[in-house]
Amino acid sequence: MNIQHLNRDYFKDVLFGLSIGDALGVPFEFKNRDYFYAQPVTDMEGYGTYNQPPGTFSDDSSMAFCLAEALTHGYDVEWIANNFISWLHNRYWTAHDEVFDVGISTSKAIRQLVLKVPPVLAGGADVSDNGNGSLMRILPLIFYLRYLPETERFKKVSEVSSITHRHPISITACYYYMEFARLIMEGENKMSVYKILQSGFKDSVNKLMSDHSHLQLFDRLLNKDIHTLQSNAIESNGFVVSTLEASIWCVLTTGSFKEATLKAVNLGGDTDTTAAVTGGLAALLYGWKAIPVRWMNMLAKREDINDLAERLKATFEHHYGV
């Protein structure tokens, strides 16, 4: 194990990493890449697309916090689903008591939840339902997956993704992301993680899923050297595979939390989600203390997030007895 991973607070890494990345991207969502070529983002800014102050996180972080909050009571998809309803309808875990930037598939799924559709059946299952709405908020689940066997890890990822996105493409993207995070937490360096997943992930999915024809969409991650590609080969739209590829590319081609998350924002497009997904992994790699203090000081609900991380840690330590 890499010694830098000892005595680390992964709970703060996850919650602060993803929310800081999210907040970096919020002012710039939907701007095309040419905009950033002319004036690249180099710091935390505000207003812009949603006219929100600096440090404002979006639905990405709100839903991740809803998941984390549910997990402080144990693993229960009904509790997670109810928290998502509370977010959308009662502004639970929003940055400034306002819901904005809600994905279409997520909104549809929550309507199903309100109608008492079982959570694991609420998410869209069509090929068109493969936005990045489950990938963006799933990372806190890693604490309940970390020591589980492979079949149980996959089952929980599938269930939690399916609350809003239950197509195999979305589930597979979430599972890859969570396995990447888990291996980082085991102390593997980022390139080792990438190679380990290339050697075993496809076989795992073939064993765990009855239909694995969609795996061809993950070819650049599973069979190629994505880190050798130039930015013009990396998509940063709302498609879940594009977001996953972009986040892995940003992590593999940078050497710090700041560099990785800014690189994600400067890809343009779905800036908040790309940077949130990147930020979660980058903070696991470098630690939440590597996040610029200026950014941390601007983050909305910073103390509430810190408290949530502490409560999640206490639950985890009780659950596993460590």
C-alpha positions as CSV (number, residue, x, y, z in Angstrom):
1,M,0.0,0.0,0.0
2,N,1.2,3.5,-0.8
3,I,2.0,5.1,2.5
4,Q,0.4,8.4,1.5
5,H,-3.0,6.6,1.8
6,L,-2.5,5.9,5.5
7,N,-4.4,8.1,8.0
8,R,-6.4,9.7,5.2
9,D,-10.0,11.0,5.6
10,Y,-11.6,9.5,2.6
11,F,-15.0,10.8,3.7
12,K,-13.9,14.4,3.3
13,D,-12.0,13.5,0.2
14,V,-15.1,12.3,-1.5
15,L,-17.6,14.9,-0.3
16,F,-15.3,17.9,-0.7
17,G,-13.7,16.6,-3.9
18,L,-16.9,16.1,-5.9
19,S,-18.6,19.3,-4.6
20,I,-15.6,21.6,-5.2
21,G,-15.3,20.2,-8.8
22,D,-19.1,20.7,-9.2
23,A,-18.9,24.3,-8.0
24,L,-16.0,25.0,-10.3
25,G,-18.0,23.9,-13.3
26,V,-21.4,25.5,-12.4
27,P,-20.8,28.9,-13.9
28,F,-19.6,27.5,-17.2
29,E,-22.1,24.8,-18.0
30,F,-23.1,24.6,-21.7
31,K,-20.2,26.8,-22.9
32,N,-18.4,25.2,-25.9
33,R,-14.7,24.4,-25.9
34,D,-13.8,27.3,-28.0
35,Y,-14.8,29.7,-25.2
36,F,-12.2,28.1,-22.9
37,Y,-9.5,28.2,-25.5
38,A,-9.8,32.0,-25.5
39,Q,-10.2,32.4,-21.8
40,P,-9.4,29.3,-19.8
41,V,-10.8,28.9,-16.3
42,T,-8.0,29.2,-13.7
43,D,-9.9,29.7,-10.4
44,M,-13.3,29.4,-8.6
45,E,-15.7,31.8,-10.2
46,G,-19.4,32.5,-9.8
47,Y,-22.6,33.7,-11.6
48,G,-22.4,32.8,-15.3
49,T,-24.9,30.1,-16.5
50,Y,-27.1,29.9,-13.4
51,N,-26.2,33.3,-11.9
52,Q,-25.1,31.6,-8.7
53,P,-22.4,33.0,-6.3
54,P,-18.9,31.4,-6.3
55,G,-18.8,28.0,-4.5
56,T,-22.4,27.0,-5.4
57,F,-22.8,23.3,-6.0
58,S,-25.5,21.9,-8.3
59,D,-27.7,18.8,-8.4
60,D,-24.7,16.6,-8.7
61,S,-23.5,17.3,-5.2
62,S,-26.9,17.7,-3.7
63,M,-27.8,14.2,-4.8
64,A,-24.5,12.8,-3.6
65,F,-25.1,14.4,-0.2
66,C,-28.6,12.9,-0.2
67,L,-27.0,9.5,-0.8
68,A,-24.4,10.1,1.9
69,E,-27.0,11.2,4.3
70,A,-29.1,8.1,3.7
71,L,-26.0,5.9,4.2
72,T,-25.5,7.4,7.7
73,H,-28.5,5.2,8.6
74,G,-27.3,2.1,6.8
75,Y,-27.8,0.9,3.3
76,D,-31.5,1.3,2.2
77,V,-32.5,2.2,-1.3
78,E,-35.9,3.4,0.0
79,W,-34.2,5.9,2.2
80,I,-31.9,7.0,-0.6
81,A,-34.9,7.4,-2.9
82,N,-36.9,9.4,-0.3
83,N,-33.9,11.8,0.1
84,F,-33.9,12.4,-3.7
85,I,-37.6,13.3,-3.5
86,S,-36.9,15.6,-0.6
87,W,-34.1,17.3,-2.6
88,L,-36.3,17.9,-5.7
89,H,-39.5,18.9,-3.9
90,N,-38.2,20.4,-0.6
91,R,-34.8,21.7,-1.6
92,Y,-33.0,19.3,0.8
93,W,-29.2,19.6,0.6
94,T,-29.3,22.4,-1.9
95,A,-26.6,25.0,-1.8
96,H,-28.9,28.1,-1.4
97,D,-32.4,26.7,-0.9
98,E,-32.9,26.5,-4.6
99,V,-33.0,23.5,-7.0
100,F,-31.5,24.1,-10.5
101,D,-30.0,22.1,-13.4
102,V,-32.2,19.0,-12.9
103,G,-31.6,16.3,-15.5
104,I,-34.6,15.1,-17.5
105,S,-34.1,11.4,-16.7
106,T,-33.6,12.2,-13.0
107,S,-36.8,14.3,-12.9
108,K,-38.8,11.5,-14.6
109,A,-37.4,8.9,-12.2
110,I,-38.3,11.0,-9.2
111,R,-41.8,11.3,-10.5
112,Q,-42.0,7.5,-10.6
113,L,-40.7,7.4,-7.0
114,V,-43.5,9.8,-5.9
115,L,-45.9,7.4,-7.5
116,K,-44.5,4.6,-5.3
117,V,-42.7,2.7,-8.1
118,P,-40.0,0.6,-6.3
119,P,-36.7,2.5,-6.4
120,V,-34.8,-0.1,-8.3
121,L,-37.4,0.1,-11.1
122,A,-37.8,3.9,-11.1
123,G,-35.0,4.9,-13.4
124,G,-35.2,4.9,-17.2
125,A,-34.1,1.7,-18.9
126,D,-34.1,2.9,-22.6
127,V,-30.8,3.5,-24.4
128,S,-31.8,7.2,-24.5
129,D,-31.7,7.2,-20.6
130,N,-28.0,7.1,-20.4
131,G,-27.2,10.6,-19.2
132,N,-24.6,11.0,-16.4
133,G,-27.2,11.5,-13.6
134,S,-26.3,8.4,-11.6
135,L,-22.6,8.6,-12.2
136,M,-22.4,12.1,-10.9
137,R,-23.8,11.3,-7.4
138,I,-22.8,7.7,-6.7
139,L,-19.3,8.1,-5.2
140,P,-20.3,8.2,-1.5
141,L,-21.5,4.6,-1.9
142,I,-17.9,3.5,-2.1
143,F,-17.7,3.3,1.7
144,Y,-20.3,0.5,1.7
145,L,-18.8,-1.3,-1.2
146,R,-15.2,-1.2,-0.2
147,Y,-15.0,-4.5,1.7
148,L,-17.8,-6.4,-0.1
149,P,-17.2,-9.2,-2.5
150,E,-17.5,-8.5,-6.2
151,T,-21.1,-9.7,-6.7
152,E,-22.3,-7.6,-3.8
153,R,-20.5,-4.5,-5.0
154,F,-22.0,-4.8,-8.4
155,K,-25.5,-5.4,-6.9
156,K,-25.4,-2.3,-4.8
157,V,-24.0,-0.1,-7.7
158,S,-26.8,-1.5,-9.9
159,E,-29.5,-0.7,-7.3
160,V,-28.3,2.8,-6.5
161,S,-27.8,3.7,-10.2
162,S,-31.2,2.3,-11.1
163,I,-33.1,4.7,-8.8
164,T,-32.6,7.2,-11.7
165,H,-30.7,5.3,-14.4
166,R,-31.1,1.5,-14.8
167,H,-29.9,0.9,-18.4
168,P,-26.8,-1.4,-18.4
169,I,-24.7,1.3,-19.9
170,S,-25.2,3.6,-16.9
171,I,-24.8,0.8,-14.4
172,T,-21.5,-0.4,-16.1
173,A,-20.2,3.2,-16.1
174,C,-21.0,3.6,-12.4
175,Y,-19.4,0.2,-11.6
176,Y,-16.2,1.1,-13.5
177,Y,-16.0,4.4,-11.6
178,M,-16.5,2.8,-8.3
179,E,-13.9,0.1,-8.9
180,F,-11.5,2.8,-10.0
181,A,-12.2,4.6,-6.7
182,R,-11.9,1.4,-4.6
183,L,-8.5,0.6,-6.1
184,I,-7.3,4.1,-5.3
185,M,-8.4,3.6,-1.7
186,E,-6.4,0.3,-1.7
187,G,-3.3,2.4,-2.4
188,E,-2.8,1.7,-6.1
189,N,-1.4,4.5,-8.2
190,K,-3.7,5.8,-10.9
191,M,-2.0,4.1,-13.9
192,S,-1.9,0.8,-12.0
193,V,-5.7,1.2,-11.4
194,Y,-6.2,1.8,-15.1
195,K,-4.2,-1.3,-16.1
196,I,-5.8,-3.5,-13.4
197,L,-9.3,-2.6,-14.7
198,Q,-8.2,-3.3,-18.3
199,S,-7.1,-6.7,-17.3
200,G,-10.1,-7.8,-15.3
201,F,-13.1,-5.5,-15.6
202,K,-14.5,-6.9,-18.9
203,D,-14.4,-10.5,-17.5
204,S,-16.2,-9.2,-14.3
205,V,-19.0,-7.6,-16.3
206,N,-19.4,-10.7,-18.6
207,K,-19.9,-12.7,-15.4
208,L,-22.2,-10.3,-13.6
209,M,-24.4,-9.1,-16.5
210,S,-26.4,-11.4,-18.8
211,D,-26.2,-8.8,-21.6
212,H,-22.8,-7.3,-22.2
213,S,-23.0,-6.2,-25.8
214,H,-22.8,-2.6,-24.6
215,L,-19.2,-3.1,-23.4
216,Q,-18.0,-2.0,-26.9
217,L,-18.8,1.5,-25.8
218,F,-16.1,1.2,-23.1
219,D,-13.4,0.2,-25.6
220,R,-11.2,3.2,-25.1
221,L,-11.1,2.7,-21.4
222,L,-10.8,-1.1,-21.5
223,N,-8.5,-1.7,-24.5
224,K,-6.8,1.6,-25.4
225,D,-4.5,4.1,-23.7
226,I,-7.0,6.9,-23.3
227,H,-4.4,9.1,-21.6
228,T,-2.4,9.4,-24.8
229,L,-5.3,11.2,-26.6
230,Q,-5.5,14.9,-27.2
231,S,-8.4,16.9,-25.8
232,N,-10.1,17.1,-29.1
233,A,-10.7,13.4,-28.9
234,I,-12.4,13.7,-25.5
235,E,-16.1,14.4,-25.4
236,S,-17.6,16.4,-22.5
237,N,-21.3,16.1,-23.1
238,G,-23.9,14.6,-20.9
239,F,-23.6,11.0,-22.1
240,V,-22.5,8.8,-19.2
241,V,-19.6,7.1,-21.1
242,S,-18.3,10.5,-22.3
243,T,-18.3,11.8,-18.7
244,L,-16.6,8.7,-17.4
245,E,-13.9,8.8,-20.2
246,A,-13.4,12.6,-19.6
247,S,-12.9,12.2,-15.9
248,I,-10.5,9.3,-16.2
249,W,-8.6,11.2,-18.9
250,C,-8.4,14.3,-16.7
251,V,-7.1,12.3,-13.7
252,L,-4.5,10.3,-15.8
253,T,-3.1,13.4,-17.5
254,T,-2.6,15.7,-14.5
255,G,-0.7,15.6,-11.3
256,S,-2.9,17.5,-8.7
257,F,-6.4,18.1,-7.7
258,K,-6.4,21.7,-9.0
259,E,-5.0,20.7,-12.3
260,A,-7.4,17.8,-12.8
261,T,-10.6,19.7,-12.0
262,L,-9.7,22.8,-14.0
263,K,-8.8,20.6,-16.9
264,A,-12.3,19.0,-16.6
265,V,-14.0,22.5,-16.6
266,N,-12.0,23.7,-19.6
267,L,-13.3,20.8,-21.7
268,G,-16.6,22.7,-21.8
269,G,-20.0,21.3,-22.2
270,D,-21.3,19.5,-19.1
271,T,-18.7,21.3,-17.0
272,D,-20.1,20.8,-13.5
273,T,-20.6,17.0,-13.8
274,T,-17.4,16.4,-15.6
275,A,-15.5,18.3,-12.9
276,A,-17.5,16.7,-10.1
277,V,-16.8,13.1,-11.3
278,T,-13.2,14.1,-11.8
279,G,-13.0,15.9,-8.5
280,G,-14.1,12.9,-6.5
281,L,-11.3,10.7,-7.9
282,A,-8.7,13.4,-7.7
283,A,-9.4,14.1,-4.0
284,L,-9.1,10.3,-3.3
285,L,-5.7,10.5,-5.0
286,Y,-4.4,13.7,-3.5
287,G,-6.5,14.2,-0.4
288,W,-9.0,16.9,0.4
289,K,-6.2,19.0,2.0
290,A,-4.8,19.4,-1.5
291,I,-7.8,21.4,-2.5
292,P,-6.9,25.1,-2.7
293,V,-7.9,26.8,0.6
294,R,-9.5,29.7,-1.4
295,W,-11.9,27.3,-3.0
296,M,-12.7,25.5,0.2
297,N,-13.5,28.9,1.8
298,M,-16.0,29.7,-0.9
299,L,-17.8,26.4,-0.9
300,A,-21.5,26.7,0.1
301,K,-22.5,24.8,3.2
302,R,-18.8,23.8,3.9
303,E,-19.5,23.2,7.6
304,D,-22.6,21.1,6.9
305,I,-20.6,19.0,4.4
306,N,-17.8,18.6,7.0
307,D,-20.4,17.4,9.5
308,L,-21.9,15.0,7.1
309,A,-18.4,13.5,6.4
310,E,-17.9,13.1,10.1
311,R,-21.2,11.4,10.6
312,L,-20.6,9.1,7.6
313,K,-17.2,8.2,9.0
314,A,-18.8,7.3,12.3
315,T,-21.4,5.1,10.6
316,F,-18.7,3.4,8.5
317,E,-16.5,2.8,11.5
318,H,-19.4,1.3,13.5
319,H,-20.5,-0.8,10.5
320,Y,-17.1,-2.4,9.8
321,G,-15.7,-2.2,13.4
322,V,-12.6,-0.2,12.2
